[in-house]
Every structure is written in structure tokens, then in C-alpha cells.
Amino acid sequence: MPENIANAAQKVTETLGFKTPGLFFQPPDRIAAAVPTTVEPQPAPPPQPDPAVALAMAQIEIAKQSAAADAEIKRLKAAADIEIAQWKARQWAEIERFKVGLKAELHAVGTGAADPERSRGASS
């Protein structure tokens, strides 16, 4: 086959008016010697992964994702618990301030200091 190509190229060169086609192309016998006659085998495709190994890898990945999700859930729950505890502490503090103010008012009413007009009017 390479000889046919070389012969055709030489004939085209001669038809174009060139007397020495060897200036452009090698003789067919040199081309035939340079072209290997045996075809090299294609490299084998990489082996397919074992389905059992692929399954095990997928299960490991699922376990990793599950563990990461569990850790995130625990972190969010802890943050929510802290926020709830802080809110409760603020509410209890507000209740205690209210109690103290209410007790002070009751004490003032009980001693008569809550209404200075009534205290003056009673003593006059």
C-alpha cells in the first residue's frame, strides 16, 4: 500500500512538470522498508473495578456522610440548648426583678410610704 501512494505522488509530480520527483518523495522501496508491516497491538483497556469493591467504597462514603450529618445535628442541638438556657435565664432574671419591685411596692403600701398625701392627711 505505501508503494502505491509513493508511485502516485511521483506520477503527480512528473505530471506537474518536475523531472525529478525524488526531490519531493522517497522511492517506493525505501518507503516500504521504513513502514512497519506488523501492527502493534492496542494496549489493554484498564480493568473494570470489582463490583464488591465499588459497593464497599460507596458504603464507606455513605457512613462518612452519615457521621458528618450526625455531628452537625449534635452541634446545632447544643447551640439551640445554650440559646434556650440563656433565654430562660433572662426570663427568670426579669421575673425576679419584677418580684423585687412588687415586694417594694407592697412594703411601701403596708408602711404607708406609698402615698405621701395619705400619710400627711392622717397625721393632721
Helices and strands as residue ranges (DSSP letters): H 2-15, G 21-23, H 28-34, H 51-111, H 116-123
